[in-house]
Amino acid sequence: MTADKDLRTGGSQAGTRGTMPSRVGKYRVDHVIGRGAIGVVYKGYDEQIDRPLAIKTLRPEILENLSENDELLRRFATEARSAARCLHPNIVTVFDFVEQDGAPYIIMEYVNAGTLENVIRRGTLLPIRQVGEIMAQLLFALGYAHSKGVIHRDVKPANILCPSAASIKVSDFGVAHVEALDLTRPGGIPIGTPNYMAPERFLGRPADIRADLFSAGVILFQMLTGAKPFIAADLPELMRKLMNDPPPSIINYRPELWPEIDTVVQKALARNPEDRYQTADEFVVALNASIEMRPSADLPPLDLTELSHTPAKEPPAPVKEQLNQTMAEVLTPGAIDALGRSLAHSLGPIGHLLVKQASHETMDVDTFLEWLVGKITTEAEAATFRKTAQQVLRDDKGFKIAQMEAVISQTEIRAVTEVLLPLIGPVAPTLVARQAEKAVGRDDFYRRLSDFIPSERDRASFLKIRGKLSETKQ
């Protein structure tokens, strides 16, 4: 079966829309093997070629809120076909897409395996060389997908399967993006895992391959230390740390590790995408070189199959619940009102209601904006709204995070421009505005601007008064 096969419409064997069907197209459906926030996975079987399958669809309560000609279903099909192009030994294969009785089904390779999440949560640290081998497989998978134009957007240990003692497979390619569009279960249960999200996604910027590589960097940090690089009690604190704090050194956790591998981790977790590895190949080459520089004891690899099937320990409930905050809990009323007014220009009074609905049903800026942009029918109006929305969200007062220094206000931009005018000339306003849009965090903003100051003395003076300029942000 090829990735370019036409969308097939199955028969009426699904019964009531949203209930478990007995068959999906030519495939037999046996039983439920997993449930997520918005999806359900069935164990299935292709009787023609005697092959077990996994069949993923949307939960009944999600399907009930979709019309059969919903744009989301068409995008679901498009993403499934994109994922089907990713034929790689470290990627769970997508075989087919079937639409039956108004419900979409993705037919995938069935992998009887535990997850890397279970391995990490056991608290067992793998030998360094084995960590390198796992990361190489992950990065090879990501690199291959990226070469096909597919970005995962939700790389995390729970999406990494361990089918054998030494190999891994990445799941949910092509599915994560669809789920992130506007498939949030009513009631505000969020999609995605904020601990693995790149900083720019919190600012509403589109994910690219470097966002996937940041997520891979978090996984590398975890496998080397047993801890996440940014630990927070709630989502606002996590956002503040991502935007303002450098990642801790892995040597703080394990003094026996060496600077070369720490350098690789630090670059992978760089706040600004431009400072990270730009490709998966670049990442894996640097990691392998750092491991070879300090050969560790020749410890035998541990059996991933055994470790991954061990049930994972749940994190403390309060922390888990607080991190799952919706955008309604993070955004100020003023920001929600401003976004409603902007959306109303395209959709009329319903724009205000849609913004409120989206804020209760999404938990990160990227998903929030995609939810709203997806409601606008014309590309020009969608682009205008996105630009306006990003400006609203870049305003310090848009978030209920008093201590967050993630974005640069217009007041601070004006103050910085006045300081830079005598140092770099009339180009200052353009440069400041451009770097405010590109920078991820205030430190990155000032570092970028300092690079344009020709005099080393002036550069040092500019960075020295950075604190006073930052005080103008309110």
C-alpha positions in Angstrom: 0.0 0.0 0.0 1.4 3.4 -1.0 1.2 6.7 0.8 -0.5 8.2 -2.2 -3.6 5.9 -2.2 -6.9 7.7 -2.4 -9.0 8.3 0.7 -11.2 5.2 1.1 -14.7 5.2 2.4 -15.7 2.1 4.3 -19.1 0.6 4.6 -21.6 0.9 7.4 -20.0 -1.6 9.7 -19.2 1.0 12.4 -22.7 1.2 13.6 -23.4 4.3 15.7 -20.7 6.9 15.1 -18.1 6.8 17.8 -18.8 3.3 19.0 -16.3 0.5 18.4 -16.8 -1.0 15.0 -16.6 -4.7 14.2 -14.6 -3.9 11.0 -12.9 -0.8 9.5 -12.8 -1.2 5.8 -11.2 -4.6 5.1 -9.7 -4.7 8.6 -11.1 -6.7 11.5 -11.4 -4.8 14.8 -10.8 -6.9 17.9 -10.6 -4.8 21.1 -9.4 -1.6 22.7 -5.7 -1.5 23.5 -5.2 2.1 24.5 -7.0 5.4 25.2 -5.6 8.9 25.2 -7.0 12.3 25.9 -8.7 12.5 22.5 -7.8 9.2 20.8 -8.6 5.5 21.1 -6.5 2.6 19.7 -7.9 -0.7 18.7 -6.1 -4.0 18.1 -7.0 -5.1 14.6 -6.2 -7.6 12.0 -5.6 -7.7 8.2 -7.0 -11.1 7.3 -5.9 -10.9 3.7 -2.2 -11.0 4.6 -2.4 -12.4 8.2 -1.0 -9.3 9.9 -2.0 -7.7 13.3 -2.6 -4.0 13.2 -3.2 -1.0 15.4 -6.2 1.2 14.4 -6.3 4.7 15.8 -9.4 6.9 15.8 -11.0 9.7 17.8 -12.8 9.2 21.0 -16.6 9.2 20.7 -17.1 12.5 22.6 -14.7 14.2 20.1 -16.5 12.7 17.1 -19.8 13.9 18.4 -18.6 17.5 18.0 -17.4 17.1 14.4 -19.5 17.3 11.3 -18.8 14.7 8.6 -17.5 17.4 6.2 -15.4 19.1 8.9 -12.1 20.6 7.7 -10.4 18.7 10.6 -11.2 15.3 9.1 -9.6 16.4 5.8 -6.5 17.5 7.6 -6.5 14.2 9.5 -6.4 12.4 6.2 -3.6 14.7 4.9 -1.5 14.2 8.0 -2.0 10.4 7.8 -0.8 10.4 4.2 2.2 12.5 5.1 3.1 10.0 7.9 2.7 7.1 5.5 5.7 8.5 3.6 7.9 7.8 6.6 9.0 4.3 5.9 11.9 3.8 8.4 12.9 1.0 10.7 12.7 3.4 13.7 9.3 4.7 12.9 5.9 3.0 13.5 4.6 2.6 10.0 1.2 4.0 8.8 -0.3 1.6 6.3 -3.7 3.1 5.5 -6.3 5.7 6.2 -10.0 4.8 6.1 -13.0 7.1 6.6 -16.1 5.1 7.7 -19.5 6.4 8.8 -18.0 9.8 9.2 -15.1 8.7 11.5 -11.4 8.7 10.5 -9.2 5.7 11.2 -5.5 5.4 10.8 -4.2 1.9 10.2 -0.8 1.4 11.7 1.9 -1.2 12.4 1.1 -3.0 15.6 4.1 -2.9 18.0 3.8 -5.0 21.1 6.2 -3.0 23.3 6.6 -0.8 26.3 7.8 2.8 26.2 10.9 4.7 27.0 8.9 6.6 29.5 8.7 3.4 31.6 12.5 3.0 31.3 13.2 6.5 32.5 10.6 6.5 35.3 12.1 3.3 36.7 15.1 5.4 37.7 17.6 3.1 36.0 20.4 5.0 34.3 21.5 3.3 31.1 25.2 3.0 30.1 26.3 6.1 28.3 27.0 4.2 25.1 23.5 2.7 25.1 22.1 6.2 25.6 24.0 7.3 22.5 22.6 4.3 20.5 19.0 5.1 21.6 19.5 8.8 20.7 21.0 7.9 17.4 17.9 5.8 16.5 15.6 8.6 17.6 17.5 11.2 15.6 17.7 9.0 12.6 13.9 8.6 12.7 13.4 12.4 13.1 15.9 13.2 10.4 14.2 10.9 8.0 10.7 12.3 8.8 12.1 15.9 8.4 13.5 15.0 5.0 9.9 14.1 4.0 8.5 17.3 5.3 7.0 15.7 8.4 7.4 17.3 11.8 6.4 15.3 14.8 5.6 18.1 17.3 5.1 15.8 20.3 8.4 14.0 20.7 8.4 12.5 24.2 9.4 9.2 25.9 5.7 8.0 25.9 5.8 8.1 22.1 9.0 6.0 21.9 8.4 2.3 21.9 11.0 -0.4 22.8 10.2 -3.5 20.7 13.4 -5.3 21.4 16.3 -5.3 23.8 18.3 -2.6 21.9 15.9 -0.9 19.4 13.3 1.8 19.5 10.4 3.0 17.3 8.9 6.5 17.3 5.1 6.5 17.2 2.4 9.0 16.3 4.1 10.7 13.3 1.5 12.7 11.5 -1.0 12.2 14.3 0.5 14.6 16.9 0.0 17.6 14.6 -3.6 16.8 13.9 -4.3 16.3 17.6 -2.7 19.6 18.3 -4.9 21.5 15.9 -8.2 21.6 17.7 -8.9 18.2 19.1 -9.0 19.0 22.8 -11.6 17.2 24.8 -14.4 19.4 26.1 -13.7 20.4 29.7 -10.2 21.7 29.1 -8.2 18.4 29.2 -5.0 19.4 27.2 -3.1 17.8 24.5 0.7 17.4 24.6 3.3 17.5 27.3 4.7 20.9 28.2 7.9 19.6 29.7 9.1 18.6 26.2 7.9 21.6 24.3 10.4 24.1 22.8 10.3 27.6 24.2 9.2 29.2 21.0 6.0 27.1 21.0 4.9 28.9 24.1 5.2 32.1 22.2 2.9 30.9 19.4 5.5 30.5 16.8 5.1 27.6 14.4 7.0 24.4 15.2 9.8 23.4 12.8 12.4 20.6 12.9 14.3 22.4 15.6 11.4 22.1 18.0 11.6 18.3 17.5 15.3 18.5 18.2 14.7 20.5 21.5 12.3 17.7 22.6 15.0 15.1 21.8 17.4 17.2 23.9 15.1 17.0 26.9 15.0 13.2 26.4 18.8 13.0 26.2 19.0 15.1 29.5 16.6 12.7 31.2 18.4 9.5 30.1 21.7 10.9 31.3 20.5 12.3 34.6 17.2 10.7 35.5 15.6 14.2 35.8 14.0 16.8 33.5 16.1 19.9 32.8 13.3 22.3 33.8 11.3 21.3 36.9 8.3 23.4 37.8 5.2 23.1 40.0 2.9 24.7 37.5 2.8 25.9 33.9 3.6 29.6 34.5 6.7 28.6 36.4 7.7 26.2 33.7 7.3 28.9 31.1 9.3 31.4 33.1 12.2 28.9 33.5 12.2 28.0 29.8 12.3 31.6 28.8 14.8 32.9 31.4 16.9 30.1 32.9 19.7 28.3 31.2 19.4 24.5 31.3 21.4 23.0 34.2 24.6 21.2 33.6 24.3 17.4 33.5 27.5 17.4 35.5 25.6 18.8 38.5 23.6 15.6 38.5 26.4 13.2 37.6 30.0 14.5 38.3 31.4 11.6 36.4 30.1 13.0 33.1 32.4 15.1 31.0 32.2 18.7 29.5 32.1 17.5 25.9 28.8 15.7 26.3 27.5 18.5 28.5 28.2 20.9 25.7 26.1 18.8 23.3 23.2 18.8 25.8 23.4 22.5 26.3 23.2 23.2 22.6 20.3 20.9 22.1 18.4 22.8 24.8 19.3 26.3 23.6 16.4 28.7 24.1 16.6 30.2 20.6 16.1 27.8 17.7 19.0 29.4 15.8 21.4 28.4 18.6 20.4 24.7 18.5 21.4 21.9 16.2 19.8 22.7 12.8 19.4 19.1 11.7 19.1 15.7 13.3 22.2 14.6 11.5 24.2 17.5 13.1 22.9 16.5 16.5 23.8 12.8 16.2 27.3 13.5 14.8 28.1 15.8 17.7 26.7 13.4 20.3 28.6 10.4 19.0 31.8 12.4 18.9 31.4 13.6 22.5 30.8 10.0 23.6 33.9 8.7 21.8 36.1 11.4 23.4 35.7 9.9 26.8 35.1 6.2 26.4 33.2 5.0 29.5 33.5 1.6 31.2 32.5 -1.1 28.8 29.2 -1.8 30.6 26.8 -4.2 28.9 23.6 -2.6 27.6 20.4 -3.2 29.6 17.4 -4.9 28.1 15.0 -2.3 27.0 12.2 -4.8 26.5 12.3 -5.8 30.2 12.6 -2.2 31.5 10.0 -0.7 29.3 7.3 -3.2 30.3 7.6 -2.2 33.9 4.7 0.1 34.9 5.8 3.7 35.1 5.5 5.6 38.3 3.1 8.5 38.2 4.5 11.9 39.1 3.0 13.6 42.2 -0.7 14.4 41.5 -0.6 18.1 42.4 2.3 18.8 40.0 0.7 16.9 37.2 -2.6 18.7 37.6 -1.1 22.1 37.8 1.0 21.7 34.7 -2.1 20.8 32.8 -3.4 24.4 32.9 -5.6 25.7 30.1 -4.9 28.9 28.3 -7.9 30.4 30.2 -5.9 30.0 33.4 -2.7 31.5 31.8 -4.0 34.4 29.8 -5.3 37.7 31.3 -8.9 38.7 30.7 -7.5 41.7 28.7 -5.6 39.4 26.4 -8.6 37.2 25.8 -10.8 40.3 25.1 -8.2 41.7 22.7 -8.0 38.4 20.8 -11.8 38.2 20.7 -12.0 41.7 19.1 -9.4 40.7 16.5 -11.1 37.5 15.6 -14.5 39.3 15.4 -13.1 41.3 12.4 -13.2 38.1 10.4 -16.0 36.1 12.0 -18.3 38.7 13.6 -19.5 38.6 17.2 -19.0 34.8 17.5 -15.2 35.6 17.5 -15.4 36.5 21.2 -17.1 33.2 22.0 -14.6 31.2 20.0 -11.7 32.7 21.8 -13.2 31.9 25.2 -13.9 28.3 24.0 -10.4 27.9 22.7 -8.9 29.2 25.9 -10.7 26.6 27.9 -9.9 23.7 25.5 -6.2 24.2 24.9 -3.1 24.4 27.1 -0.3 25.9 24.9 -0.1 29.0 22.7 0.7 27.0 19.5 -2.5 24.9 19.9 -4.5 27.9 21.0 -3.6 29.9 17.9 -4.0 27.0 15.5 -7.5 26.4 17.0 -8.5 29.9 16.2 -6.8 30.4 12.9 -8.5 27.2 11.7 -11.9 28.9 12.0 -10.9 31.6 9.5 -11.7 30.7 5.9 -9.5 33.1 3.9 -5.7 33.0 4.0 -5.2 36.7 4.1 -7.5 37.2 7.1 -5.9 34.2 8.9 -2.5 35.7 8.4 -3.6 39.1 9.7 -5.2 37.5 12.8 -2.1 35.4 13.6 0.1 38.4 13.4 -2.2 40.4 15.7 -2.6 37.5 18.1 1.2 37.0 18.4 1.6 40.7 19.2 -1.0 40.4 21.9 0.6 37.4 23.4 4.1 38.9 23.2 2.9 41.7 25.5 4.1 41.1 29.1 0.6 41.9 30.3 -1.0 39.1 28.2 0.0 36.4 30.6 -0.9 36.0 34.3 2.8 35.6 35.1 4.1 38.6 36.9 7.7 37.4 37.1 7.8 36.1 33.5 10.4 37.8 31.3 9.7 35.9 28.2 8.7 38.7 25.8 9.6 42.3 25.1 7.0 45.0 25.5 6.6 48.0 23.2 7.7 50.3 26.0 11.0 48.5 26.4 11.4 48.4 22.6 11.2 52.2 22.5 13.7 52.6 25.4 16.2 50.2 23.8 15.8 52.0 20.4 16.7 55.3 22.0 19.8 53.9 23.6 20.9 52.2 20.3 20.3 55.2 18.0 23.6 57.0 18.8 25.5 53.6 18.7 24.3 52.1 15.4 22.5 54.9 13.7 19.1 55.1 12.0 18.8 51.4 11.4 18.2 51.0 15.2 14.4 51.0 15.1 14.2 48.3 12.4 16.9 46.2 14.1 15.2 46.4 17.5 11.8 45.5 16.1 13.1 42.6 14.1 15.2 41.1 17.0 12.2 41.5 19.4 10.3 39.2 17.1 13.1 36.7 16.7 14.4 36.6 20.2 13.3 33.9 22.7 13.5 35.5 26.1 15.0 38.9 27.2 18.6 37.7 27.6 18.5 36.5 23.9 17.1 39.8 22.8 19.9 41.9 24.4 22.6 39.4 23.2 21.3 39.7 19.7 21.3 43.5 19.7 24.8 43.7 21.2 26.2 41.8 18.2 25.3 44.8 16.0 27.3 47.3 18.2 30.7 47.7 16.5 32.6 49.2 19.5 33.5 46.6 22.2 33.3 49.4 24.8 29.8 50.5 23.7 28.7 46.9 23.6 29.8 46.4 27.2 28.1 49.6 28.3 24.9 48.5 26.5 24.8 45.1 28.3 25.6 46.8 31.6 22.5 49.0 31.5 20.4 46.1 30.4 18.8 45.9 33.8 17.7 49.5 33.8 16.2 49.1 30.3 14.3 46.0 31.4 12.7 48.0 34.2 10.8 49.8 31.5 8.9 46.7 30.5 5.8 47.6 32.5 
